């Protein structure tokens, strides 16, 4: 029989990782059942506040003889109960088992969990309706991700190779030779990407927490991903690796919406007009966007670095397309920018002093008149309106790699512009 297994919410900011547990299980279960594909790492709604870290769930599918199914389920539940970080309040693991073909209602639930807010009660209702078996630990919020990961229609996907540490190294600084990462990235880019941030000159494959992950290498070509791993020089022993198929960098979380339709925790693409001048607070840049249905505050937060400069160039009246997640900031519903596309820009007018009509020299302001710095000629103060370049092109601007969400598709990949240009 075909047996699907979903696991979620076993990690915490203090340690552990659901992909690590999933990789261990995939290796162990493959000894007694036939894996039908690589394990899947499914990222769900990135805006949910009670996520532990990256809001990623793991799923895997096996062809299993009926007599080994109880052993498979016991093995999964034992590993979750032994390895999940139950000490953290936001760690509420869930495990789901489902036999047979994936029904349409489960696919629909998966996409809702990607793009909206879903409750534990909704997940339990779907599980009961389709006949899935689920197990809750503590609050059991992880059954949402477990169920969604099983049913996710992975029509577009990328790969991520997760490299894991020996247990003695957990919590210690990661040892990776940085120049080897840059060399590997130059060789494999864009088939493997986001290994480094070229703007900051920093390495991105290594996380910073106490979890078991030594490195994560992404790409659209599984072979290139594995070759990047071979080229990178690690300064500590590697315990093992696991290649995952994932919905990361697909933009599947984004859906076109009007401003009046936006809800808290949505991920959306919105077309509208800049309603007024931008303002700054604490290195964050804000402006308001409006369409015929309403108005919303839009933010480019400090971690987006130079991306904020493009936002600063916007003027009231500009027609733009924005993409991002809807959260509350200081009690105000705010669209956190991931991408920006200027559609139609208003003229930018600056008032400049004329040249000296007598000698062509530069005029200097002297109260209510102008005086030539070269010949001394005086004339009434009258400035000339001049249209100046906007410094914005009709193209998509995206946040830098180290500020990019797991789900956001970089423009270097085919289709990285699809969700935005679809609103043109």
C-alpha atoms as a printed R data frame, in Angstrom:
    type eleno elety resid chain resno       x      y       z
1   ATOM     1    CA   UNK     A     1   0.000  0.000   0.000
2   ATOM     2    CA   UNK     A     2   0.992  3.634  -0.456
3   ATOM     3    CA   UNK     A     3   1.672  5.208   2.948
4   ATOM     4    CA   UNK     A     4   2.167  8.966   3.393
5   ATOM     5    CA   UNK     A     5   3.837 10.324   6.542
6   ATOM     6    CA   UNK     A     6   3.793 13.974   7.662
7   ATOM     7    CA   UNK     A     7   5.776 15.484  10.551
8   ATOM     8    CA   UNK     A     8   5.858 19.063  11.797
9   ATOM     9    CA   UNK     A     9   6.677 21.373  14.698
10  ATOM    10    CA   UNK     A    10   9.385 19.291  16.374
11  ATOM    11    CA   UNK     A    11  12.000 22.048  16.415
12  ATOM    12    CA   UNK     A    12  12.440 25.246  18.409
13  ATOM    13    CA   UNK     A    13  14.627 28.364  18.329
14  ATOM    14    CA   UNK     A    14  16.777 26.632  20.941
15  ATOM    15    CA   UNK     A    15  17.559 23.592  18.826
16  ATOM    16    CA   UNK     A    16  16.434 20.501  16.931
17  ATOM    17    CA   UNK     A    17  15.156 20.564  13.335
18  ATOM    18    CA   UNK     A    18  12.199 18.799  11.732
19  ATOM    19    CA   UNK     A    19  14.263 18.097   8.595
20  ATOM    20    CA   UNK     A    20  16.876 16.312  10.739
21  ATOM    21    CA   UNK     A    21  14.226 14.078  12.277
22  ATOM    22    CA   UNK     A    22  12.723 13.536   8.838
23  ATOM    23    CA   UNK     A    23  16.081 12.586   7.346
24  ATOM    24    CA   UNK     A    24  16.743 10.062  10.108
25  ATOM    25    CA   UNK     A    25  13.311  8.508   9.579
26  ATOM    26    CA   UNK     A    26  13.662  8.433   5.796
27  ATOM    27    CA   UNK     A    27  16.933  6.516   6.110
28  ATOM    28    CA   UNK     A    28  15.552  4.080   8.674
29  ATOM    29    CA   UNK     A    29  12.161  3.475   7.037
30  ATOM    30    CA   UNK     A    30  13.770  2.904   3.634
31  ATOM    31    CA   UNK     A    31  15.148 -0.353   5.054
32  ATOM    32    CA   UNK     A    32  11.677 -1.851   5.498
33  ATOM    33    CA   UNK     A    33   9.624 -0.041   2.821
34  ATOM    34    CA   UNK     A    34  10.200  1.337  -0.681
35  ATOM    35    CA   UNK     A    35  10.470  5.149  -0.882
36  ATOM    36    CA   UNK     A    36   8.506  6.470  -3.866
37  ATOM    37    CA   UNK     A    37  10.372  9.783  -4.068
38  ATOM    38    CA   UNK     A    38  12.714 12.020  -2.140
39  ATOM    39    CA   UNK     A    39  11.382 13.330   1.166
40  ATOM    40    CA   UNK     A    40   9.593 16.669   0.813
41  ATOM    41    CA   UNK     A    41  10.279 19.873   2.725
42  ATOM    42    CA   UNK     A    42   7.138 21.986   2.498
43  ATOM    43    CA   UNK     A    43   7.238 25.599   3.677
44  ATOM    44    CA   UNK     A    44   3.884 26.906   4.843
45  ATOM    45    CA   UNK     A    45   2.552 30.399   5.573
46  ATOM    46    CA   UNK     A    46   5.661 32.474   6.471
47  ATOM    47    CA   UNK     A    47   3.595 35.104   8.304
48  ATOM    48    CA   UNK     A    48   2.201 32.878  11.076
49  ATOM    49    CA   UNK     A    49   3.453 34.279  14.416
50  ATOM    50    CA   UNK     A    50   3.667 31.020  16.373
51  ATOM    51    CA   UNK     A    51   5.946 29.243  13.894
52  ATOM    52    CA   UNK     A    52   9.110 27.898  15.499
53  ATOM    53    CA   UNK     A    53  11.586 28.939  12.790
54  ATOM    54    CA   UNK     A    54  11.021 28.548   9.052
55  ATOM    55    CA   UNK     A    55   7.528 27.028   9.264
56  ATOM    56    CA   UNK     A    56   8.616 23.967   7.327
57  ATOM    57    CA   UNK     A    57   7.005 20.526   7.524
58  ATOM    58    CA   UNK     A    58   8.353 17.220   6.220
59  ATOM    59    CA   UNK     A    59   6.498 14.523   4.301
60  ATOM    60    CA   UNK     A    60   7.540 11.229   2.713
61  ATOM    61    CA   UNK     A    61   5.760  8.470   0.839
62  ATOM    62    CA   UNK     A    62   6.509  4.727   0.867
63  ATOM    63    CA   UNK     A    63   5.167  1.641  -0.819
64  ATOM    64    CA   UNK     A    64   4.825 -0.624   2.209
65  ATOM    65    CA   UNK     A    65   3.568 -4.135   2.844
66  ATOM    66    CA   UNK     A    66   0.585 -4.101   5.157
67  ATOM    67    CA   UNK     A    67   2.367 -6.166   7.831
68  ATOM    68    CA   UNK     A    68   5.163 -3.550   8.280
69  ATOM    69    CA   UNK     A    69   2.837 -0.513   8.548
70  ATOM    70    CA   UNK     A    70   2.481 -0.834  12.360
71  ATOM    71    CA   UNK     A    71   6.281 -0.952  12.689
72  ATOM    72    CA   UNK     A    72   6.595  2.167  10.506
73  ATOM    73    CA   UNK     A    73   4.099  4.091  12.618
74  ATOM    74    CA   UNK     A    74   5.730  3.002  15.892
75  ATOM    75    CA   UNK     A    75   9.149  4.042  14.570
76  ATOM    76    CA   UNK     A    76   7.928  7.503  13.545
77  ATOM    77    CA   UNK     A    77   6.150  8.167  16.837
78  ATOM    78    CA   UNK     A    78   9.125  6.899  18.860
79  ATOM    79    CA   UNK     A    79  11.569  9.200  17.073
80  ATOM    80    CA   UNK     A    80   9.266 12.217  17.442
81  ATOM    81    CA   UNK     A    81   8.732 11.588  21.149
82  ATOM    82    CA   UNK     A    82  12.473 11.098  21.677
83  ATOM    83    CA   UNK     A    83  13.906 13.939  19.575
84  ATOM    84    CA   UNK     A    84  11.351 16.781  19.522
85  ATOM    85    CA   UNK     A    85  12.225 19.783  21.710
86  ATOM    86    CA   UNK     A    86   9.238 19.638  24.064
87  ATOM    87    CA   UNK     A    87  10.799 22.191  26.422
88  ATOM    88    CA   UNK     A    88   9.852 25.144  24.206
89  ATOM    89    CA   UNK     A    89   6.331 26.533  24.477
90  ATOM    90    CA   UNK     A    90   5.964 26.935  20.690
91  ATOM    91    CA   UNK     A    91   6.988 23.352  19.973
92  ATOM    92    CA   UNK     A    92   3.764 21.370  19.554
93  ATOM    93    CA   UNK     A    93   4.516 18.392  17.305
94  ATOM    94    CA   UNK     A    94   2.038 16.608  15.120
95  ATOM    95    CA   UNK     A    95   2.285 13.413  13.061
96  ATOM    96    CA   UNK     A    96  -0.126 12.314  10.321
97  ATOM    97    CA   UNK     A    97  -0.401  8.991   8.460
98  ATOM    98    CA   UNK     A    98  -2.507  8.642   5.320
99  ATOM    99    CA   UNK     A    99  -2.958  5.642   3.055
100 ATOM   100    CA   UNK     A   100  -3.779  5.742  -0.653
101 ATOM   101    CA   UNK     A   101  -4.154  8.508  -3.250
102 ATOM   102    CA   UNK     A   102  -4.308 12.170  -2.194
103 ATOM   103    CA   UNK     A   103  -7.887 13.525  -2.361
104 ATOM   104    CA   UNK     A   104  -8.720 16.967  -3.739
105 ATOM   105    CA   UNK     A   105  -9.908 18.292  -0.366
106 ATOM   106    CA   UNK     A   106  -6.475 17.590   1.128
107 ATOM   107    CA   UNK     A   107  -4.750 19.470  -1.709
108 ATOM   108    CA   UNK     A   108  -7.061 22.423  -1.119
109 ATOM   109    CA   UNK     A   109  -6.288 22.352   2.604
110 ATOM   110    CA   UNK     A   110  -2.547 22.348   1.836
111 ATOM   111    CA   UNK     A   111  -2.762 25.473  -0.297
112 ATOM   112    CA   UNK     A   112  -4.868 27.205   2.335
113 ATOM   113    CA   UNK     A   113  -2.197 26.399   4.950
114 ATOM   114    CA   UNK     A   114   0.363 27.957   2.618
115 ATOM   115    CA   UNK     A   115  -1.509 31.205   2.013
116 ATOM   116    CA   UNK     A   116  -3.828 31.788   4.965
117 ATOM   117    CA   UNK     A   117  -4.288 31.159   8.679
118 ATOM   118    CA   UNK     A   118  -5.477 27.626   9.517
119 ATOM   119    CA   UNK     A   119  -6.568 26.335  12.934
120 ATOM   120    CA   UNK     A   120  -5.918 22.989  14.615
121 ATOM   121    CA   UNK     A   121  -9.662 22.348  14.564
122 ATOM   122    CA   UNK     A   122  -9.771 22.812  10.772
123 ATOM   123    CA   UNK     A   123  -6.913 20.335  10.359
124 ATOM   124    CA   UNK     A   124  -8.622 17.755  12.584
125 ATOM   125    CA   UNK     A   125 -11.860 18.132  10.629
126 ATOM   126    CA   UNK     A   126 -10.097 17.514   7.293
127 ATOM   127    CA   UNK     A   127  -8.166 14.569   8.734
128 ATOM   128    CA   UNK     A   128 -11.371 12.931   9.945
129 ATOM   129    CA   UNK     A   129 -13.152 13.521   6.635
130 ATOM   130    CA   UNK     A   130 -10.416 11.891   4.538
131 ATOM   131    CA   UNK     A   131  -9.642  9.110   7.023
132 ATOM   132    CA   UNK     A   132  -6.128 10.239   7.994
133 ATOM   133    CA   UNK     A   133  -4.678  9.073  11.295
134 ATOM   134    CA   UNK     A   134  -3.129 11.855  13.365
135 ATOM   135    CA   UNK     A   135  -1.221 12.160  16.640
136 ATOM   136    CA   UNK     A   136  -0.894 15.342  18.696
137 ATOM   137    CA   UNK     A   137   1.894 16.133  21.145
138 ATOM   138    CA   UNK     A   138   1.164 18.956  23.621
139 ATOM   139    CA   UNK     A   139  -1.179 21.315  21.711
140 ATOM   140    CA   UNK     A   140  -0.537 19.331  18.546
141 ATOM   141    CA   UNK     A   141  -0.394 22.342  16.240
142 ATOM   142    CA   UNK     A   142   2.018 20.380  14.072
143 ATOM   143    CA   UNK     A   143  -0.838 18.342  12.606
144 ATOM   144    CA   UNK     A   144  -1.620 21.384  10.426
145 ATOM   145    CA   UNK     A   145   1.775 21.289   8.727
146 ATOM   146    CA   UNK     A   146   1.941 17.488   8.715
147 ATOM   147    CA   UNK     A   147  -1.377 17.203   6.912
148 ATOM   148    CA   UNK     A   148  -0.542 20.070   4.530
149 ATOM   149    CA   UNK     A   149   2.864 18.573   3.665
150 ATOM   150    CA   UNK     A   150   1.278 15.247   2.722
151 ATOM   151    CA   UNK     A   151  -1.321 16.861   0.469
152 ATOM   152    CA   UNK     A   152   0.817 19.593  -1.062
153 ATOM   153    CA   UNK     A   153   0.642 19.541  -4.890
154 ATOM   154    CA   UNK     A   154   4.341 19.979  -5.559
155 ATOM   155    CA   UNK     A   155   3.944 20.973  -9.210
156 ATOM   156    CA   UNK     A   156   6.881 23.395  -9.082
157 ATOM   157    CA   UNK     A   157   9.797 22.514  -6.877
158 ATOM   158    CA   UNK     A   158  13.449 23.109  -6.114
159 ATOM   159    CA   UNK     A   159  15.997 21.070  -4.168
160 ATOM   160    CA   UNK     A   160  17.781 21.614  -0.898
161 ATOM   161    CA   UNK     A   161  20.623 19.457   0.371
162 ATOM   162    CA   UNK     A   162  20.668 19.544   4.172
163 ATOM   163    CA   UNK     A   163  24.061 18.779   5.695
164 ATOM   164    CA   UNK     A   164  23.927 17.686   9.342
165 ATOM   165    CA   UNK     A   165  26.449 17.959  12.174
166 ATOM   166    CA   UNK     A   166  27.784 15.386  14.583
167 ATOM   167    CA   UNK     A   167  25.946 15.780  17.893
168 ATOM   168    CA   UNK     A   168  29.123 16.870  19.730
169 ATOM   169    CA   UNK     A   169  29.163 20.007  17.544
170 ATOM   170    CA   UNK     A   170  25.559 21.120  18.108
171 ATOM   171    CA   UNK     A   171  25.464 24.638  19.520
172 ATOM   172    CA   UNK     A   172  29.062 25.409  18.529
173 ATOM   173    CA   UNK     A   173  30.105 27.885  15.784
174 ATOM   174    CA   UNK     A   174  29.950 26.293  12.339
175 ATOM   175    CA   UNK     A   175  33.265 25.803  10.571
176 ATOM   176    CA   UNK     A   176  33.020 26.383   6.802
177 ATOM   177    CA   UNK     A   177  35.813 27.735   4.605
178 ATOM   178    CA   UNK     A   178  34.123 30.831   3.136
179 ATOM   179    CA   UNK     A   179  36.219 31.179  -0.015
180 ATOM   180    CA   UNK     A   180  35.294 27.618  -1.034
181 ATOM   181    CA   UNK     A   181  31.602 28.604  -0.843
182 ATOM   182    CA   UNK     A   182  32.163 31.639  -3.090
183 ATOM   183    CA   UNK     A   183  34.121 29.527  -5.593
184 ATOM   184    CA   UNK     A   184  31.414 26.851  -5.657
185 ATOM   185    CA   UNK     A   185  28.704 29.479  -6.052
186 ATOM   186    CA   UNK     A   186  30.460 31.115  -9.010
187 ATOM   187    CA   UNK     A   187  30.755 27.707 -10.660
188 ATOM   188    CA   UNK     A   188  27.149 26.565 -10.084
189 ATOM   189    CA   UNK     A   189  25.147 29.819 -10.241
190 ATOM   190    CA   UNK     A   190  22.271 30.103 -11.131
191 ATOM   191    CA   UNK     A   191  21.553 26.341 -11.016
192 ATOM   192    CA   UNK     A   192  22.503 26.538  -7.359
193 ATOM   193    CA   UNK     A   193  21.824 29.933  -5.801
194 ATOM   194    CA   UNK     A   194  21.563 31.902  -2.558
195 ATOM   195    CA   UNK     A   195  24.761 30.288  -1.315
196 ATOM   196    CA   UNK     A   196  26.220 33.756  -0.713
197 ATOM   197    CA   UNK     A   197  25.062 37.350  -0.495
198 ATOM   198    CA   UNK     A   198  27.229 39.187  -3.063
199 ATOM   199    CA   UNK     A   199  26.152 42.603  -1.724
200 ATOM   200    CA   UNK     A   200  27.365 41.921   1.810
201 ATOM   201    CA   UNK     A   201  30.077 39.431   0.885
202 ATOM   202    CA   UNK     A   202  28.636 36.904   3.346
203 ATOM   203    CA   UNK     A   203  28.024 33.151   3.270
204 ATOM   204    CA   UNK     A   204  24.357 32.097   3.453
205 ATOM   205    CA   UNK     A   205  24.474 28.286   3.488
206 ATOM   206    CA   UNK     A   206  25.177 28.089   7.230
207 ATOM   207    CA   UNK     A   207  22.404 28.802   9.776
208 ATOM   208    CA   UNK     A   208  23.186 30.479  13.084
209 ATOM   209    CA   UNK     A   209  21.119 28.559  15.646
210 ATOM   210    CA   UNK     A   210  21.759 25.555  17.861
211 ATOM   211    CA   UNK     A   211  20.057 23.133  15.483
212 ATOM   212    CA   UNK     A   212  21.799 20.119  13.876
213 ATOM   213    CA   UNK     A   213  22.081 21.707  10.409
214 ATOM   214    CA   UNK     A   214  25.626 22.471   9.291
215 ATOM   215    CA   UNK     A   215  24.632 23.813   5.871
216 ATOM   216    CA   UNK     A   216  21.755 24.025   3.416
217 ATOM   217    CA   UNK     A   217  22.503 24.161  -0.318
218 ATOM   218    CA   UNK     A   218  19.658 25.094  -2.689
219 ATOM   219    CA   UNK     A   219  19.192 24.747  -6.397
220 ATOM   220    CA   UNK     A   220  17.010 23.791  -9.349
221 ATOM   221    CA   UNK     A   221  19.477 21.110 -10.493
222 ATOM   222    CA   UNK     A   222  19.999 18.263  -8.029
223 ATOM   223    CA   UNK     A   223  23.336 17.353  -9.576
224 ATOM   224    CA   UNK     A   224  24.700 20.888  -9.249
225 ATOM   225    CA   UNK     A   225  23.537 21.025  -5.624
226 ATOM   226    CA   UNK     A   226  25.467 17.840  -4.824
227 ATOM   227    CA   UNK     A   227  28.535 19.128  -6.638
228 ATOM   228    CA   UNK     A   228  28.472 22.375  -4.652
229 ATOM   229    CA   UNK     A   229  28.524 20.250  -1.500
230 ATOM   230    CA   UNK     A   230  31.586 18.397  -2.805
231 ATOM   231    CA   UNK     A   231  33.358 21.706  -3.501
232 ATOM   232    CA   UNK     A   232  32.687 23.310  -0.113
233 ATOM   233    CA   UNK     A   233  35.369 22.760   2.517
234 ATOM   234    CA   UNK     A   234  33.970 22.048   5.974
235 ATOM   235    CA   UNK     A   235  36.090 22.469   9.094
236 ATOM   236    CA   UNK     A   236  34.170 19.865  11.073
237 ATOM   237    CA   UNK     A   237  33.003 16.315  10.360
238 ATOM   238    CA   UNK     A   238  29.736 15.811   8.472
239 ATOM   239    CA   UNK     A   239  27.330 13.359  10.108
240 ATOM   240    CA   UNK     A   240  25.197 12.757   7.017
241 ATOM   241    CA   UNK     A   241  23.255 14.579   4.264
242 ATOM   242    CA   UNK     A   242  19.748 14.450   2.870
243 ATOM   243    CA   UNK     A   243  18.460 15.856  -0.402
244 ATOM   244    CA   UNK     A   244  14.924 17.243  -0.111
245 ATOM   245    CA   UNK     A   245  12.446 18.177  -2.810
246 ATOM   246    CA   UNK     A   246  10.809 21.431  -1.698
247 ATOM   247    CA   UNK     A   247   8.424 24.260  -2.552
248 ATOM   248    CA   UNK     A   248  11.052 26.800  -1.523
249 ATOM   249    CA   UNK     A   249  11.667 29.635  -4.004
250 ATOM   250    CA   UNK     A   250   8.488 28.962  -6.003
251 ATOM   251    CA   UNK     A   251   6.407 32.059  -5.074
252 ATOM   252    CA   UNK     A   252   3.498 29.665  -4.558
253 ATOM   253    CA   UNK     A   253   2.545 31.565  -1.399
254 ATOM   254    CA   UNK     A   254   1.616 34.707  -3.357
255 ATOM   255    CA   UNK     A   255  -1.939 35.299  -4.606
256 ATOM   256    CA   UNK     A   256  -3.276 38.420  -6.385
257 ATOM   257    CA   UNK     A   257  -5.600 40.445  -4.141
258 ATOM   258    CA   UNK     A   258  -7.250 43.824  -3.853
259 ATOM   259    CA   UNK     A   259  -6.340 45.884  -0.797
260 ATOM   260    CA   UNK     A   260  -9.860 45.524   0.579
261 ATOM   261    CA   UNK     A   261  -9.482 41.726   0.500
262 ATOM   262    CA   UNK     A   262  -6.260 41.588   2.517
263 ATOM   263    CA   UNK     A   263  -6.318 39.831   5.875
264 ATOM   264    CA   UNK     A   264  -3.756 39.370   8.614
265 ATOM   265    CA   UNK     A   265  -1.146 36.693   7.683
266 ATOM   266    CA   UNK     A   266  -1.988 36.780   3.939
267 ATOM   267    CA   UNK     A   267   0.772 36.625   1.332
268 ATOM   268    CA   UNK     A   268  -0.333 38.671  -1.649
269 ATOM   269    CA   UNK     A   269   0.457 40.535  -4.859
270 ATOM   270    CA   UNK     A   270  -1.237 43.940  -4.887
271 ATOM   271    CA   UNK     A   271  -1.449 46.622  -7.569
272 ATOM   272    CA   UNK     A   272  -2.163 50.186  -6.513
273 ATOM   273    CA   UNK     A   273  -1.026 53.810  -6.322
274 ATOM   274    CA   UNK     A   274   1.338 55.412  -3.848
275 ATOM   275    CA   UNK     A   275  -0.936 57.527  -1.661
276 ATOM   276    CA   UNK     A   276   1.613 59.934  -0.183
277 ATOM   277    CA   UNK     A   277   5.297 60.587   0.556
278 ATOM   278    CA   UNK     A   278   7.305 57.853   2.241
279 ATOM   279    CA   UNK     A   279   8.454 58.197   5.830
280 ATOM   280    CA   UNK     A   280  11.085 56.488   7.945
281 ATOM   281    CA   UNK     A   281  11.120 55.159  11.484
282 ATOM   282    CA   UNK     A   282  13.968 53.213  13.059
283 ATOM   283    CA   UNK     A   283  15.668 52.562   9.693
284 ATOM   284    CA   UNK     A   284  12.433 51.135   8.285
285 ATOM   285    CA   UNK     A   285  10.837 52.818   5.238
286 ATOM   286    CA   UNK     A   286   7.044 53.102   4.955
287 ATOM   287    CA   UNK     A   287   4.463 54.401   2.479
288 ATOM   288    CA   UNK     A   288   0.759 53.940   1.881
289 ATOM   289    CA   UNK     A   289  -0.698 52.123  -1.111
290 ATOM   290    CA   UNK     A   290  -4.284 52.569  -2.300
291 ATOM   291    CA   UNK     A   291  -6.623 51.131  -4.891
292 ATOM   292    CA   UNK     A   292 -10.357 51.412  -5.418
293 ATOM   293    CA   UNK     A   293 -11.053 49.103  -2.458
294 ATOM   294    CA   UNK     A   294  -8.940 50.605   0.309
295 ATOM   295    CA   UNK     A   295  -5.538 51.638   1.599
296 ATOM   296    CA   UNK     A   296  -2.725 49.741   3.360
297 ATOM   297    CA   UNK     A   297   0.640 50.628   4.835
298 ATOM   298    CA   UNK     A   298   3.628 49.083   3.047
299 ATOM   299    CA   UNK     A   299   7.055 48.586   4.642
300 ATOM   300    CA   UNK     A   300  10.616 47.899   3.568
301 ATOM   301    CA   UNK     A   301  12.215 46.900   6.855
302 ATOM   302    CA   UNK     A   302  15.837 47.480   7.832
303 ATOM   303    CA   UNK     A   303  17.068 43.938   6.971
304 ATOM   304    CA   UNK     A   304  16.217 44.585   3.307
305 ATOM   305    CA   UNK     A   305  19.174 47.037   3.249
306 ATOM   306    CA   UNK     A   306  19.714 48.672  -0.189
307 ATOM   307    CA   UNK     A   307  16.281 47.572  -1.383
308 ATOM   308    CA   UNK     A   308  14.953 50.445   0.747
309 ATOM   309    CA   UNK     A   309  16.621 52.915  -1.646
310 ATOM   310    CA   UNK     A   310  14.200 51.930  -4.421
311 ATOM   311    CA   UNK     A   311  11.265 52.526  -2.084
312 ATOM   312    CA   UNK     A   312  12.636 55.971  -1.254
313 ATOM   313    CA   UNK     A   313  12.442 56.882  -4.956
314 ATOM   314    CA   UNK     A   314   8.661 56.377  -5.099
315 ATOM   315    CA   UNK     A   315   6.430 59.454  -5.391
316 ATOM   316    CA   UNK     A   316   2.743 60.006  -4.653
317 ATOM   317    CA   UNK     A   317   0.719 58.947  -7.687
318 ATOM   318    CA   UNK     A   318   3.123 56.241  -8.861
319 ATOM   319    CA   UNK     A   319   1.333 53.087  -9.989
320 ATOM   320    CA   UNK     A   320   3.152 50.014  -8.725
321 ATOM   321    CA   UNK     A   321   2.793 46.278  -8.066
322 ATOM   322    CA   UNK     A   322   3.906 45.003  -4.671
323 ATOM   323    CA   UNK     A   323   4.378 41.505  -3.262
324 ATOM   324    CA   UNK     A   324   4.736 40.501   0.375
325 ATOM   325    CA   UNK     A   325   3.227 39.244   3.595
326 ATOM   326    CA   UNK     A   326   0.563 40.981   5.668
327 ATOM   327    CA   UNK     A   327   1.395 41.392   9.358
328 ATOM   328    CA   UNK     A   328   0.688 43.815  12.148
329 ATOM   329    CA   UNK     A   329   3.398 46.370  12.889
330 ATOM   330    CA   UNK     A   330   2.804 48.713  15.807
331 ATOM   331    CA   UNK     A   331  -0.851 47.704  15.678
332 ATOM   332    CA   UNK     A   332  -1.253 48.614  11.991
333 ATOM   333    CA   UNK     A   333  -1.893 46.114   9.196
334 ATOM   334    CA   UNK     A   334   1.264 46.283   7.072
335 ATOM   335    CA   UNK     A   335   2.384 44.677   3.810
336 ATOM   336    CA   UNK     A   336   6.028 43.623   4.245
337 ATOM   337    CA   UNK     A   337   7.672 44.025   0.856
338 ATOM   338    CA   UNK     A   338   9.389 41.128  -0.915
339 ATOM   339    CA   UNK     A   339   9.246 42.516  -4.469
340 ATOM   340    CA   UNK     A   340   8.333 45.785  -6.156
341 ATOM   341    CA   UNK     A   341   7.474 46.631  -9.781
342 ATOM   342    CA   UNK     A   342   6.973 50.243 -10.959
343 ATOM   343    CA   UNK     A   343   4.199 50.216 -13.578
344 ATOM   344    CA   UNK     A   344   3.672 53.907 -14.317
345 ATOM   345    CA   UNK     A   345   5.651 56.731 -12.725
346 ATOM   346    CA   UNK     A   346   4.579 60.341 -12.338
347 ATOM   347    CA   UNK     A   347   6.986 63.048 -13.570
348 ATOM   348    CA   UNK     A   348   9.468 64.324 -11.015
349 ATOM   349    CA   UNK     A   349   9.810 68.116 -11.242
350 ATOM   350    CA   UNK     A   350  12.641 70.089  -9.676
351 ATOM   351    CA   UNK     A   351  12.915 73.878  -9.722
352 ATOM   352    CA   UNK     A   352  16.368 75.037 -10.750
353 ATOM   353    CA   UNK     A   353  18.097 78.394 -11.093
354 ATOM   354    CA   UNK     A   354  18.575 79.548 -14.698
355 ATOM   355    CA   UNK     A   355  21.986 80.245 -16.200
356 ATOM   356    CA   UNK     A   356  23.106 83.858 -16.429
357 ATOM   357    CA   UNK     A   357  21.478 85.328 -19.588
358 ATOM   358    CA   UNK     A   358  24.494 87.608 -20.046
359 ATOM   359    CA   UNK     A   359  27.486 85.272 -19.756
360 ATOM   360    CA   UNK     A   360  26.042 81.805 -19.119
361 ATOM   361    CA   UNK     A   361  27.527 81.668 -15.645
362 ATOM   362    CA   UNK     A   362  26.030 80.135 -12.499
363 ATOM   363    CA   UNK     A   363  23.452 82.192 -10.651
364 ATOM   364    CA   UNK     A   364  23.492 82.410  -6.882
365 ATOM   365    CA   UNK     A   365  20.427 83.090  -4.751
366 ATOM   366    CA   UNK     A   366  20.525 86.458  -2.947
367 ATOM   367    CA   UNK     A   367  17.255 86.805  -1.096
368 ATOM   368    CA   UNK     A   368  14.598 87.783  -3.641
369 ATOM   369    CA   UNK     A   369  16.997 88.059  -6.601
370 ATOM   370    CA   UNK     A   370  19.692 86.041  -8.381
371 ATOM   371    CA   UNK     A   371  23.280 87.176  -8.929
372 ATOM   372    CA   UNK     A   372  25.773 85.735 -11.425
373 ATOM   373    CA   UNK     A   373  28.886 84.407  -9.708
374 ATOM   374    CA   UNK     A   374  30.982 85.203 -12.807
375 ATOM   375    CA   UNK     A   375  29.881 88.632 -14.100
376 ATOM   376    CA   UNK     A   376  27.717 89.951 -11.260
377 ATOM   377    CA   UNK     A   377  24.567 90.296 -13.371
378 ATOM   378    CA   UNK     A   378  21.396 90.551 -11.271
379 ATOM   379    CA   UNK     A   379  17.869 89.385 -12.131
380 ATOM   380    CA   UNK     A   380  14.584 88.670 -10.318
381 ATOM   381    CA   UNK     A   381  14.488 85.310  -8.592
382 ATOM   382    CA   UNK     A   382  12.540 83.030 -10.927
383 ATOM   383    CA   UNK     A   383  13.190 79.276 -10.865
384 ATOM   384    CA   UNK     A   384  12.630 77.041 -13.893
385 ATOM   385    CA   UNK     A   385  10.664 73.754 -13.581
386 ATOM   386    CA   UNK     A   386  12.731 70.857 -14.972
387 ATOM   387    CA   UNK     A   387  11.721 67.204 -15.242
388 ATOM   388    CA   UNK     A   388  14.487 65.039 -13.831
389 ATOM   389    CA   UNK     A   389  15.119 61.264 -14.135
390 ATOM   390    CA   UNK     A   390  13.312 59.116 -11.591
391 ATOM   391    CA   UNK     A   391  16.071 56.553 -11.124
392 ATOM   392    CA   UNK     A   392  13.520 53.723 -11.355
393 ATOM   393    CA   UNK     A   393  13.096 51.350 -14.270
394 ATOM   394    CA   UNK     A   394  10.097 49.308 -15.331
395 ATOM   395    CA   UNK     A   395  11.456 46.107 -13.839
396 ATOM   396    CA   UNK     A   396  11.111 44.012 -10.698
397 ATOM   397    CA   UNK     A   397  13.170 44.951  -7.658
398 ATOM   398    CA   UNK     A   398  13.695 42.258  -5.018
399 ATOM   399    CA   UNK     A   399  15.120 42.153  -1.502
400 ATOM   400    CA   UNK     A   400  18.718 40.868  -1.129
401 ATOM   401    CA   UNK     A   401  19.340 37.127  -0.663
402 ATOM   402    CA   UNK     A   402  19.823 37.223   3.107
403 ATOM   403    CA   UNK     A   403  16.454 38.997   3.545
404 ATOM   404    CA   UNK     A   404  14.582 36.719   1.139
405 ATOM   405    CA   UNK     A   405  11.855 34.441   2.510
406 ATOM   406    CA   UNK     A   406  12.196 30.702   1.913
407 ATOM   407    CA   UNK     A   407   9.242 30.744  -0.491
408 ATOM   408    CA   UNK     A   408  10.121 33.851  -2.496
409 ATOM   409    CA   UNK     A   409  11.449 33.055  -5.981
410 ATOM   410    CA   UNK     A   410  14.654 34.914  -6.898
411 ATOM   411    CA   UNK     A   411  14.546 36.721 -10.223
412 ATOM   412    CA   UNK     A   412  17.528 34.759 -11.493
413 ATOM   413    CA   UNK     A   413  15.267 31.690 -11.765
414 ATOM   414    CA   UNK     A   414  12.772 31.274 -14.623
415 ATOM   415    CA   UNK     A   415   9.342 32.372 -13.453
416 ATOM   416    CA   UNK     A   416  10.673 34.715 -10.794
417 ATOM   417    CA   UNK     A   417   8.613 37.506 -12.327
418 ATOM   418    CA   UNK     A   418   5.415 35.607 -13.143
419 ATOM   419    CA   UNK     A   419   3.274 36.526 -10.136
420 ATOM   420    CA   UNK     A   420   3.913 40.261 -10.599
421 ATOM   421    CA   UNK     A   421   3.729 40.669 -14.368
422 ATOM   422    CA   UNK     A   422   0.462 38.744 -14.281
423 ATOM   423    CA   UNK     A   423  -1.125 41.931 -12.898
424 ATOM   424    CA   UNK     A   424   0.107 44.162 -15.714
